[in-house]
Amino acid sequence: MASITKSSLQLEKAEELVSHVQTALQRTLDGLPGPAYLSIQLDLLKTDVPDREALDILQTVQPLIRRKRIKPAHADIIRAAQCITNVMHPMIAIGNQVIRDNAQASVCRFAQQINAPIICSLAAKGAVPDDHPQFLTSANKYQDSVYRTSVLHSLFESVDLMILIGYDFGEDLKPALWGHDKPTLVINSVDVPMGDIFQPDILCLGNITCSLDQLTHHALPQQEWLAAHQRLKCFFDKRQPAAQPDTVTDIPHIVAAVSTVLGRDDIFCSDVGLHKQYAGLLTTTYRSNHFLCSNVCGSFGFVLPAAMAAQICHPETRVIAFCGDGGFHATSQELETLVRYSLPVVIVVLSDSAFGLIKYYQNRNSSEPQRHLTEFGPIDFTLLANANGVSATKILDIADFPDALEKAFQTHQPHLIEIPVKYDYNFLQHIA
């Protein structure tokens, strides 16, 4: 486990419980967040610890501390400022570390000073509100296909500097999108080494807020926006992809309905799959951590536990769990948990009896796709929900979806909405 975790420990005796747990938890917080592994042998679980001794052990528990980020080196700030001064059309791309470090306001101040357009990874949606005058879009390699028109080329064509703030390559906002020949400046509080995959031209490492605030003290030029970015701003604000064939389901219409029903402070959780690309690129998000999806590992079944946690943390907020049937199968047993804790999460299941994204890539890379590996028999998810005590609705005409969604939220009880869908597997044709 040591090779895939930040900490790998084994408990040898009961007295080590507190120290090992605290060490493991602390290591999850230090640097780039990540998992820790703690092994407890079965025979140790049978150890008899007197109550008094157990209480003494537990009383030694100390609160976890998020260590302060280091200050950026002055020389790195100077190099970064000179780099920004020497270009005409910089673009800012933000990742999730901006949210973790609560650096959203500093990003906005910095962007306003240099008048640069902002894009973000799906993991950073909401760090800059979608209606901020300098925010363009969340972005990834699926953009052209979701919008059914070429936008990525215009987005990056004349940009002469990528300023990557809180950037993590694993969030699927990759240098191939803008071209490996563009200069890159990375501003981050933690080092995210990527070896030969990506090396920034300038790395400014240290507290993100401190780095950006120091940069704003320099006389950085305020640049004119590219005409292409001005057009794209209007285009992305509309969230209206080009028309699609009548033979496939209008997934953008479903996403638009969710965005309309949810308020600015409500929470959209998305599972992994084809639908995640529509959701991540087309939803409107105005606050940090109000669009949640699994990144890097892309874990099936993420959405229901995530939505439950969001609802517990924000009991007065509307929370939606948006998923495909493949991912929903992974954790659908948590329907019972929703009922037991009376969590009014609304679940939308897009049902096509397949692991859609896997099916697409398998079809693309194999002359004889193995359908038995990616397709499964039809499931009536409304009956599954009812069996667990959750009320449910099946939508056969997506025109009925907005009304059904609003009624589901008004019940203030967990509710499942199933929508049978047909994906257009040609929609990813531009993706390498």
N, C-alpha and C positions, 0 to 999 in steps of 0.2 A: 504493500500500500504506500510505502514511502515515496515511490516514484510518481504517484498521481495525487498526492495530498501535500498540504503544507506542513503537516505534523503526523507522525505515526508512532504511537506509544502503546505499550502493553502494561496492564495493571498486574503487579506481582503480589501485592498484599493490600488489604482493605484500607490501611492507613494512608496509602498513596492516592486514594480516590480524589480527594479535594485538589491536591497539587497537580495531578495529571489532568483532571477535567479543566482546571483553571488554565493550565499551560496550553491545552488543546484549544480552548475557546479564545484565549488571547492571541494565539497564532492565526486563528481565522480572521482576526481583525487587523493585524499588523500588515502593512504593505498592501498589495492587491488582495482583496478578500478572496477566500477560498476555503475548501473543506479540510477538516482534521479527522484523523482516524484514531480511535481508542479501542484496543482489544481487551476484553475481560474474559478470562478463562472460566469455564463452567464450574470447576471445583471451587473457585474463589467466590462464586455467587452463593455457595452454601456456607460461607464463613459466618459464624455466630458472633456478632458484635453487640456487646451490652449497650442498653439504651443510653446510659450516661456517657460511655465512650463515643457512641455514635453522635450524640449531641455535641460533644467537645470537638469532634472532627468537623461537623458542619458549621460550627461557630467560627472556624478559621477561614471560612470562605470570604474572599475579598471581592469588591465590585470590579468589573472589568474596566479597563481604561483604554480609550482611543488615543493613542499617542499622537502628539502634535507633529504635524508635517514639518520637515526641515525648511529653512528659508532658502530661496533660490540664490544661486551664486550671482554676484554682481556682474561678472564677466558674461554670463549666459544672458542676462537681461540686456546688456549692451549689444551683444551679437543679435539677439532677437529683434531689438529696436532698429538696428541698422538694416536687417533683412527686410523688415516691413517697410521701412522708408524707401528702399530701393526698388519696390515693385509698384505696379499700377492697379492690379485687380486681384487682391487677396480674397480668399474665401475661408470662412471659419467652419470647421466640422467638429461637433462636440459628441463626446461619449459619456457613458454612465458615471464615470468618476467625478464629473462635474456635479452630479446629484449627490453622490456619496459625501463629497467634500463641501456641499452646500455653497457652491461657487456660482450659482446661477446669476445673481445680481452683478457680480464682477464681470461675467461673460457679456452681459448686456451693455454695461458701461463701456467696456473695451470695444465691442462691436460698433457702438454708436460713435465712439471717438474716431475710428478709422473708416466708418461707413461701409463695413464689409457685410455681404450676405452670409446667412447662417444656415447650415444644414445639420442634421443630427442622425445618429444611429437610432434604430427602433428602441434600444435600451435607454436612450436619452430623451425620448419624447416627453414634452412638457417642461423640460428644463428651461427652455425659452418658449413662451406661449405661442401657439400657432398664429395668433393675430398680432404678434409683434411686428412692427413695420420692416424689420430686417430679416425675419425668418422666412426661408423659402420652403423647405420640405424636409421630412425624414427621407432617407435615401438608402437604397441598396441595389443589387444587380437586377432585381425584378421590376424596376421602375418602368422601363419601356413596355414590358409586357402587361403590367397592370393597367397602365394608361392607354395601351394599344397605339402608341405613337412614340416616336423617338424624342426623348427629352434629355437623356443622360449626356449625349454629345453636346447639346447646347448648354447644359448645366456647367460643364467643366472645360469646354473648348478653349476659352481665352483667359482662364484663371492662370495667374502666374505665380501664385504662392498658396499652398494649402496650410492653414494654421489649425493644427489638430489639438484640441483641448480636452483633456481627460480621455484620450483616445485609447481604445483597445481593439486590435486587429480582429479579435474573436467576435466582435459585435457585428460583423458582416458588412462593415463599411470599409471596403478594401481599396488599396492603391490602384488596382487594375481599373477601377471606375474612372479615375481622373488621369491615369497614365503615369508610368513610373518615371517619366522624364521631368515631372514638375517638382520644383523645390518644396520641401516640407519642413515646417517648424512644429515640433511637438512640445506642448506645455502640459505637464502632468505632475501630480504629487507622488506618484509611484512609478518605478521603472517597470515597463512591460517589455522585456527583451523579446525580439522576434527573429533573432538570428539573421539568416540570409533572406528571409521572407520580406522584411521591410526594415530599413535603416533610415531614420530621419536625417536631414542635412544639419539641423540644429535641434538639440535636446535641451530644454529648459526644465530642470527637475527641481521640485520644491512645492511648497504650499501654493495651490492654484490661485487662490484669491490674492495672495501676496505677490505672485508673479504678475498677474494681470494689473493689479493696482500700481505696481512699480512701472509697468510699461505705459500706463496712462499718464504718468508724470513726464514722459518724453514727448517731444513735439512731433508726434506721428502725423503723417499727412492724412487728410480725409479725402478718399478717392470717389470718383464718379462711378455709379453702377454701370455695368455693361447693359446695352439695350436688350440683350438676350435675357439677362436676369430680371429686368423690369417686366418683360413679357411673361417670363416663367412665374414671377410672383403672382400675377393676375391669374395665370393658368392653374397653379397649384392651389390657390385660395378657393377656387371653385370646386375642387375635388370631383371633377366630372370626366371620367375616362371616355374615350371614343366608343361609339356603338359597337356591340358585339353580336354574334350570330344568334338568331332566335332559338337555335337548337340547344343552347347552353343557358344555365341559370345566371341571372344578373346579380352576381355577388356584390358588385359595387353598390347596387340599390339597397341590398340588405345592410351593408356597412353604413350607408348614409342614413338609413332609418334608425339604426342604433345611435349614431352621433346626434341625430335630431332629438331623440327621446331623452338621452342622457344630458344632464346639465353640465355646466363648466366644472363643477366640483365632484362629479360622479366618476366612477372608476371602471375602466374597460380592461378586462383580462383576456388574453388570447392564448390558446394552446398552439402547438406546433403543427404545421401543415400548410397546404396551399392557401387556405383562408387567412393564415397569419400575414401573408404578404399583402393581401388586400387590406386587412385591418390596420396593419402598421403604416402603410403608405397613404391610406385614405381617411382614417379617423382624424377628428380634430381633438387636440389635447392641449390643455391650458395650465396644468400644474404638474410638478414632478411626481413621479410614482403614481400617476393616475392612468397610465397605460402600462400594463405589466405583461411581459411575455418572456419565455425562456430563451436565453441567448447562449451563444458559444456551444454548449452541449446539445441544445434543442431537445429537451426532455419531453417525450410523450406523457400526457397525463398531468402536466404542470398546472393546467388552468383551474381545475376545481379546488385543489388545496390552496392555490394562490388567491382565488376569489374568496374562499372561506376566511383566510387570514386577513384579507383586506376588509371584509365585512365586520370581523371582530374588532379590528383597529378603528374602523369608522362606522359605527352602528347606525348612524343617521344618514349614511350615504348610499345611493343606489349603486349596486355592483352587478356587473354582467360578466358571465363566463361564456366566452365565444370559442367554439371548438368544432372539430370534425368528429365523425363517429369513430375513427381509428384511435385518436388520442383520448377521446372520452371513455372508450372501453378500458383504458389503462387504470383509471381511478374512479370508475362509476359507482363503486361500492360506497363512496363517500356521500352518495345521496342520503343514505341513512343518517350519516353524521349531520348533514344539513338540517334534517328534521329534528334530530335529538337536541341540537343547540338552537333551533328556531332561527336559522340564519336566512334572511330573505333574498338570497342570491337568485338571479334569473339566469338560467342556462339556455343558451342557444346552440343546438346541435345541428350542424350541416351534414346531412346523411347521404353518402354515395356508396356505401358498402365497400369501402376500399381505403387503403393507406395511400392517399392521393399523391403526395409529393414523392414518396418512394416509388409508386407506380409510374409516375412521369419519368423519373430518372432511370428506372429499370427499362422502360420502353425505349428510352432514348439510347441506352448503351448496350442493348441486347437485341439481336435479330429475332430471338424467340423468347419474349418475356414470359416469366413464370407467374401466371395470373394467380395460381393457388397460394403464392407467397404474399400477394398484395391485395387480393380481393376476398371478401367473405360474404356469407349469406345475409339477407336483410334482417334487421332487428327493429322491432317496434319499440322505440325509446320512450314513447308515452306510457306503454305498459310497464316497462322497466322502472320508470319514475313512480308510477302508481304503486307498484309492488313495494317500494321503499317509503311510501307515504308522501310523495311529492306530487302535487297536481301538475297536469301537463296538457299541452295543446299541440296538434299537428297542423302545420300550415302547408297547403297545397298550392296556393296562389300567393306569391310574395306581396301582392297589393294588400293582402290582409295582415301582413306582418306588423306594420307600425302600430295598428290598433291593438293587436294581440300583445305586443310588447308593453304598451302603456298599461293595459289591463293587468298584465302579470305583475308589474311593479306596484300597482294599486292594491294588490292583495296583501302586501307586506308579509308574504310567506314565500318559501322557496318554490320556484316554478320552472318547469322545463318546456321549451318550445323546440319542436323538431321540424326541420325544413328539408325535405328531400331535394337534392341538388344534382346538377350535371355540370362537371367542369369541362372547360375547353383545354384539352391537353396540348393544343397547338399554341397556347398563349405564352409558353415559355420558349418559343422557338429562337428567340434572340439571345438566350442565355448560354454562355460558354460553360 
